[in-house]
Amino acid sequence: MKKLYLTLSIITILLISVAVIFGKNLIESQTTFEKAKVIERFPTEKQLFDPNILIQNIFREATEGRIPKVPFTAGEARLDDVLTEWGEPEKETPSGDGKYIDYPTKLVTFGHINHTIFDVRSFSKDLHLIHFEDITQSLGKPSEQRYYKDSQIDQIILVYELNDAYQLKWILPRPTKKNPNPVVHHISVYTDPSKLKVNYESFLATMSLDEKIGQMIMAGVEGTIPTKQTTNLIEDYKVGGVIFFSKNFTSYRQSIDLVNGIKRINSINKIPLLLSVDQEGGRVTRLPGLEKLPTNKDIGLQNNVELSSQIGTILAQELEAYGLNMNYAPVVDVNSNPKNPVIGDRSFGDNPTLVSKLGIQTMKAMQDEHIIPVIKHFPGHGDTEADSHLELPRIDKSLKELHEIELVPFIDAIEEGADVVMVAHILFDKLDSKYPSSMSKPIITDLLRKELNFDGVVITDDMMMKAIAGNYGIGEAAVQSVKAGSDIILISGEYEDIVSTIKALKSAVENGEISKERIDDSVKRILSLKDKYDINHHQIEYQDIQKINDQIKDVVK
């Protein structure tokens, strides 16, 4: 029996020796990445406490947005995933990027913006085995070295750009003479929240009614810097877009600062803003510091398709330089009435075929530059003798007559891929004797949607124009416009007017006057538009606008 035990012991020792030698040879023959996999499966006591191996494991996980022993991926994990698996956090803290939730017992903190985790931080005790010099020796020089100091802490942050998606940050006490080689305090795997691609289809299901209604508001703002009221509209009422006027812009630098400031405020929201302006060229321009472009009438007189396309490109480049993404242009109204006080030289002319041809070229050129064009003013503002800014115009034409002139450019532009149509404030008695076009179901839903097959975004002209504000309550008009089929209500007015409009729409949904499905239809179209044009939170860098001015001079000489 003793011999048997001795034999079994010798065999066991031999098998263990072979396994150890095989494992050692396997590890030595593999790459660092492969070694990390083997080490993770068969860690020795030495490997568990080897700083270089810990660093390589962290690095490998971070390239995919993860931290060892934390089952959530930055940029992919949802807040609900964390709450479901780990329960409610002990603390939630607002921050510049979003909000942070703490799980002290797990030594982990998450940063999130509207349901998506963008920052995973670990305070694991294992990190105390890693020193400053271990990191630089193992990973080399960091992409960036930052510092942070307040009344309690003084830190150095080593930032490693891993790929297009992720950064790995090592946060340590700042090295001193007394402590030249400090240990790691915590690490962060971070993805820029402004670059997160929104899955709008799934996101719609997570949106509150307030968020949905907010997306349907294009709000005017006061001042040349972000005000408290502007902040409230974005943070509290979740407005989906902003319209700027000349009063908001005094210089190029100031304009960029204002736009970037508004973008920073909105960065706490998942959905980026539509940032819009009337930059038609000719007499309707809002952006300072730019050379004057020819009127549409001038372009029409030349009947120059290439010129119309060049103008569209320049308009788009102007908006891009100022950080904007939506232009209320081109005007495709046919200027068929010489007494028209509001269209005039804003139109390409009195021939619907010419207007259609040139307007589409301008529209397509802006689309090619990734700026959203808005064709206007449906179903046609060219045969009015009143200015809708001042009163409610009337047109006594039948649908057949509109098809012969006014509707031609809109029909053609829709067939050529128009994304957004602005509806005018005009009463067409023979189509709807009760409501102007911007509030008319026969015009928006029956004509534009059903007959002309337009499934893009419908936006109203400014609801503060006298044609509407002088005849209806702003909330009443907005509710009726949404019932008629509008997706976005444009309000340039006072803060109180915008807030009252939002409240009126919410009340109409809650009391059943507007269905939730009707709201969802509009929000889907708005989110789809933002997705198509890759609307984002990115800050805009200063450009040399003289280059744009030089192009304008070349075109108009």
SEKE-180455 format. One record per residue (C-alpha): x, y, z. Coordinates in steps of 0.1 Angstrom, whole numbers, padded with zeros to 4 digits, always signed. Layout:
// SEKE-180455
XYZ
...
This chain:
// SEKE-180455
+0000+0000+0000
+0029+0024+0009
+0044+0017-0025
+0011+0025-0043
+0008+0058-0024
+0045+0066-0033
+0039+0058-0070
+0008+0080-0071
+0026+0108-0055
+0054+0107-0079
+0030+0106-0109
+0011+0136-0095
+0043+0156-0090
+0054+0148-0126
+0020+0159-0140
+0021+0192-0121
+0056+0198-0133
+0047+0192-0169
+0016+0215-0165
+0038+0243-0150
+0064+0239-0177
+0038+0239-0204
+0020+0269-0190
+0053+0288-0187
+0063+0280-0223
+0028+0289-0235
+0028+0323-0218
+0063+0331-0230
+0054+0323-0266
+0024+0346-0267
+0018+0383-0273
+0011+0407-0244
-0026+0406-0253
-0026+0368-0253
-0006+0366-0221
-0032+0387-0204
-0059+0362-0214
-0039+0333-0200
-0030+0352-0169
-0067+0360-0163
-0076+0323-0165
-0045+0309-0146
-0031+0338-0124
-0003+0329-0101
+0001+0347-0067
+0030+0367-0082
+0009+0377-0112
-0020+0388-0091
+0003+0415-0075
+0025+0423-0105
+0019+0460-0114
+0029+0455-0150
+0004+0427-0155
-0023+0447-0137
-0016+0477-0160
-0017+0455-0192
-0050+0439-0181
-0065+0473-0175
-0052+0486-0208
-0066+0456-0227
-0101+0460-0212
-0101+0498-0216
-0096+0495-0254
-0131+0480-0254
-0146+0505-0230
-0144+0483-0199
-0127+0481-0165
-0117+0447-0150
-0144+0432-0128
-0170+0458-0138
-0196+0443-0162
-0206+0476-0179
-0192+0491-0211
-0188+0529-0215
-0208+0543-0243
-0230+0512-0245
-0244+0504-0211
-0276+0520-0201
-0283+0535-0167
-0312+0511-0163
-0287+0482-0168
-0267+0494-0138
-0297+0501-0116
-0312+0467-0124
-0280+0448-0116
-0265+0469-0088
-0295+0486-0074
-0299+0523-0065
-0266+0542-0060
-0256+0557-0027
-0252+0591-0042
-0258+0610-0074
-0238+0642-0082
-0243+0666-0111
-0211+0674-0131
-0201+0694-0162
-0205+0664-0185
-0236+0649-0169
-0244+0631-0136
-0222+0607-0116
-0236+0578-0094
-0215+0562-0067
-0213+0526-0055
-0188+0528-0026
-0191+0491-0016
-0181+0481-0052
-0155+0510-0054
-0170+0521-0087
-0185+0554-0100
-0204+0559-0133
-0210+0590-0153
-0242+0591-0173
-0261+0614-0196
-0298+0607-0202
-0297+0569-0197
-0262+0562-0213
-0230+0554-0193
-0201+0574-0207
-0175+0572-0179
-0166+0541-0157
-0143+0548-0128
-0127+0523-0105
-0112+0529-0070
-0102+0492-0066
-0076+0485-0039
-0055+0466-0065
-0047+0500-0081
-0027+0509-0050
-0001+0484-0062
+0005+0506-0093
+0029+0536-0091
+0033+0566-0114
+0065+0552-0129
+0050+0518-0134
+0024+0534-0158
+0049+0553-0179
+0073+0524-0181
+0045+0500-0191
+0025+0522-0215
+0049+0549-0225
+0044+0586-0225
+0007+0596-0221
-0012+0613-0249
-0019+0642-0226
-0010+0651-0190
-0035+0672-0170
-0036+0686-0135
-0065+0692-0111
-0063+0710-0078
-0088+0723-0052
-0087+0729-0015
-0085+0691-0007
-0067+0674-0036
-0038+0680-0059
-0038+0655-0088
-0020+0645-0120
-0041+0629-0147
-0024+0607-0173
-0046+0604-0204
-0041+0577-0229
-0060+0579-0262
-0068+0543-0269
-0088+0546-0301
-0115+0568-0317
-0139+0558-0289
-0121+0556-0256
-0096+0573-0233
-0079+0556-0203
-0072+0580-0175
-0049+0573-0146
-0055+0597-0116
-0028+0600-0090
-0015+0625-0064
+0008+0650-0081
+0044+0638-0077
+0065+0658-0052
+0100+0657-0038
+0087+0639-0008
+0066+0615-0028
+0081+0614-0064
+0064+0581-0073
+0028+0581-0059
+0003+0553-0062
-0028+0554-0084
-0059+0569-0067
-0084+0557-0094
-0088+0551-0131
-0114+0561-0156
-0125+0546-0190
-0141+0575-0208
-0159+0581-0240
-0168+0617-0251
-0205+0621-0244
-0208+0645-0273
-0197+0618-0297
-0222+0592-0285
-0243+0580-0314
-0279+0582-0303
-0301+0552-0312
-0331+0573-0318
-0355+0545-0325
-0350+0529-0291
-0345+0562-0274
-0380+0574-0282
-0394+0547-0259
-0375+0562-0230
-0385+0598-0235
-0409+0615-0212
-0438+0636-0225
-0419+0668-0215
-0389+0657-0236
-0411+0648-0266
-0429+0681-0265
-0396+0700-0261
-0384+0685-0293
-0413+0701-0311
-0403+0736-0301
-0380+0759-0320
-0373+0787-0296
-0360+0822-0300
-0336+0834-0273
-0327+0868-0259
-0293+0885-0257
-0259+0878-0270
-0248+0855-0242
-0267+0825-0227
-0292+0839-0202
-0309+0822-0173
-0341+0820-0193
-0322+0803-0222
-0308+0778-0198
-0342+0771-0184
-0356+0765-0218
-0329+0739-0225
-0325+0723-0191
-0361+0725-0178
-0382+0724-0209
-0359+0704-0232
-0365+0725-0263
-0353+0707-0294
-0340+0738-0313
-0331+0774-0313
-0336+0801-0339
-0312+0830-0340
-0317+0865-0353
-0294+0895-0360
-0301+0907-0324
-0282+0876-0311
-0251+0881-0333
-0228+0911-0331
-0195+0896-0344
-0181+0863-0355
-0163+0856-0322
-0193+0866-0301
-0216+0844-0323
-0193+0814-0319
-0192+0819-0281
-0230+0821-0279
-0235+0790-0300
-0209+0770-0281
-0223+0782-0248
-0258+0770-0257
-0243+0737-0269
-0226+0732-0235
-0258+0739-0217
-0276+0713-0238
-0248+0687-0233
-0267+0674-0203
-0295+0664-0227
-0291+0633-0248
-0305+0649-0279
-0285+0677-0296
-0302+0709-0308
-0313+0721-0342
-0295+0755-0344
-0313+0776-0371
-0313+0809-0388
-0327+0828-0418
-0297+0832-0440
-0313+0835-0475
-0288+0858-0491
-0298+0892-0505
-0316+0913-0479
-0325+0885-0455
-0292+0877-0437
-0285+0873-0400
-0248+0864-0398
-0223+0893-0392
-0189+0898-0408
-0198+0883-0442
-0199+0898-0476
-0233+0903-0492
-0247+0876-0515
-0269+0883-0545
-0307+0882-0542
-0326+0852-0555
-0341+0877-0580
-0306+0885-0593
-0298+0847-0597
-0332+0842-0614
-0325+0870-0639
-0293+0852-0649
-0311+0819-0650
-0278+0803-0639
-0281+0768-0624
-0244+0767-0615
-0246+0801-0597
-0276+0789-0577
-0257+0758-0566
-0226+0779-0557
-0248+0802-0535
-0262+0771-0518
-0227+0759-0510
-0216+0792-0497
-0248+0796-0475
-0240+0761-0460
-0204+0770-0454
-0215+0802-0437
-0238+0783-0413
-0211+0757-0406
-0186+0784-0397
-0210+0798-0372
-0219+0764-0357
-0254+0763-0371
-0271+0733-0388
-0305+0745-0402
-0312+0773-0427
-0346+0786-0435
-0338+0787-0472
-0343+0785-0501
-0374+0806-0507
-0394+0787-0534
-0423+0811-0536
-0433+0822-0571
-0434+0860-0571
-0465+0862-0593
-0480+0893-0577
-0459+0925-0582
-0478+0941-0553
-0464+0915-0529
-0448+0934-0500
-0429+0905-0484
-0415+0882-0510
-0403+0904-0540
-0366+0899-0546
-0364+0869-0522
-0380+0849-0550
-0362+0836-0581
-0389+0850-0602
-0425+0847-0615
-0420+0815-0635
-0427+0784-0615
-0404+0762-0636
-0375+0786-0631
-0381+0789-0594
-0383+0752-0591
-0350+0746-0610
-0329+0772-0592
-0344+0765-0558
-0337+0728-0560
-0301+0735-0569
-0297+0757-0538
-0314+0731-0516
-0292+0702-0529
-0260+0722-0525
-0268+0728-0488
-0277+0692-0483
-0244+0682-0498
-0226+0703-0472
-0246+0686-0445
-0267+0717-0436
-0305+0712-0434
-0324+0734-0459
-0360+0744-0453
-0381+0752-0483
-0406+0779-0477
-0434+0792-0476
-0459+0764-0483
-0482+0764-0501
-0470+0797-0516
-0466+0833-0504
-0460+0848-0538
-0495+0860-0546
-0503+0879-0514
-0508+0917-0510
-0503+0916-0472
-0473+0909-0451
-0480+0881-0426
-0456+0897-0402
-0482+0925-0399
-0516+0909-0407
-0532+0877-0420
-0530+0875-0458
-0557+0858-0479
-0555+0841-0512
-0587+0832-0531
-0574+0804-0553
-0586+0770-0558
-0564+0739-0554
-0564+0735-0592
-0550+0771-0595
-0524+0765-0569
-0512+0734-0588
-0506+0755-0618
-0482+0780-0601
-0476+0780-0563
-0473+0743-0557
-0450+0735-0586
-0416+0742-0569
-0428+0725-0537
-0438+0693-0556
-0405+0692-0574
-0384+0699-0543
-0403+0671-0524
-0396+0647-0553
-0359+0657-0551
-0356+0649-0514
-0366+0680-0494
-0363+0673-0457
-0382+0702-0441
-0411+0724-0453
-0421+0756-0436
-0458+0764-0437
-0469+0800-0442
-0495+0820-0422
-0520+0825-0451
-0557+0819-0452
-0567+0800-0484
-0604+0803-0482
-0612+0777-0508
-0590+0751-0490
-0599+0760-0454
-0621+0789-0446
-0615+0787-0408
-0578+0783-0403
-0546+0798-0420
-0523+0772-0436
-0501+0769-0406
-0531+0757-0385
-0550+0739-0413
-0554+0701-0414
-0567+0702-0450
-0535+0720-0461
-0509+0703-0439
-0522+0667-0436
-0545+0663-0466
-0525+0683-0492
-0489+0683-0481
-0487+0649-0464
-0513+0628-0483
-0515+0643-0518
-0479+0654-0522
-0465+0625-0502
-0442+0646-0479
-0431+0626-0449
-0404+0649-0437
-0405+0676-0410
-0431+0703-0411
-0423+0735-0393
-0445+0766-0389
-0434+0801-0398
-0429+0822-0367
-0461+0820-0345
-0454+0854-0331
-0461+0871-0364
-0492+0892-0363
-0510+0869-0388
-0512+0845-0358
-0505+0864-0327
-0530+0891-0337
-0558+0867-0342
-0552+0837-0318
-0538+0829-0284
-0503+0815-0289
-0511+0783-0270
-0544+0778-0289
-0526+0783-0322
-0498+0758-0314
-0523+0731-0303
-0543+0736-0335
-0511+0735-0356
-0500+0702-0341
-0535+0688-0346
-0533+0699-0382
-0500+0680-0387
-0471+0704-0379
-0441+0688-0362
-0422+0719-0350
-0437+0751-0336
-0414+0780-0342
-0417+0808-0316
-0394+0837-0316
-0413+0855-0289
-0408+0861-0252
-0398+0834-0228
-0433+0834-0213
-0448+0828-0247
-0426+0798-0253
-0433+0783-0219
-0471+0789-0222
-0470+0771-0256
-0452+0741-0241
-0477+0740-0213
-0506+0743-0237
-0494+0714-0258
-0488+0692-0227
-0522+0700-0214
-0538+0691-0248
-0521+0657-0246
-0530+0650-0210
-0567+0658-0217
-0568+0638-0249
-0572+0666-0274
-0539+0655-0290
-0530+0618-0289
-0497+0605-0277
-0493+0587-0310
-0497+0621-0328
-0468+0634-0307
-0447+0603-0313
-0451+0607-0351
-0437+0642-0350
-0408+0633-0326
-0398+0603-0348
-0395+0626-0378
-0375+0652-0358
-0351+0625-0344
-0348+0610-0378
-0338+0644-0393
-0312+0649-0366
-0298+0614-0372
-0296+0619-0409
-0276+0651-0406
-0256+0638-0377
-0266+0667-0355
-0243+0667-0324
-0230+0685-0293
-0195+0692-0307
-0180+0726-0299
-0172+0747-0330
-0137+0760-0335
-0130+0794-0349
-0125+0796-0386
-0110+0821-0410
-0143+0835-0424
-0122+0857-0448
-0120+0826-0470
-0158+0826-0473
-0158+0863-0481
-0132+0857-0508
-0154+0830-0523
-0184+0854-0523
-0163+0881-0540
-0154+0856-0567
-0190+0846-0573
-0205+0881-0574
-0178+0899-0594
